[in-house]
Amino acid sequence: MVQTASDEFAIFEWKDQNTNSTDKIEPSWNGQTDRAPSVSTVYLQIYNRNSTTWETLDSDNTTGINTDFDLTGTQSINLSDYYDGSNWVSCRVYQEAA
């Protein structure tokens, strides 16, 4: 999937549904950017439904431009803050574009 951004942020957001709300959450992302993470950090975040904030699970600020890299994270405590009533979890990867 190719996505472009030209203003403030490049954001890729997704949701995963689990069969229950008690399993630890382990989002991962593999990709590359045309703005080097060494110039503008890329973040993997999970949405906390209780505090209504995005929390960083992983970041990359060393990879060069147009180079594949991975972001991975684990959320294993206070899981009810992250699962909604239908066991959906929201995650995103973002990078400042400007």
PyMOL commands that set and color helices and strands:
alter all, ss='L'
color gray80, all
select helices_A, chain A and resi 79-81
alter helices_A, ss='H'
color red, helices_A
select strands_A, chain A and resi 9-17+28-31+42-48+53-60+69-72+88-96
alter strands_A, ss='S'
color yellow, strands_A
deselect
rebuild
show_as cartoon
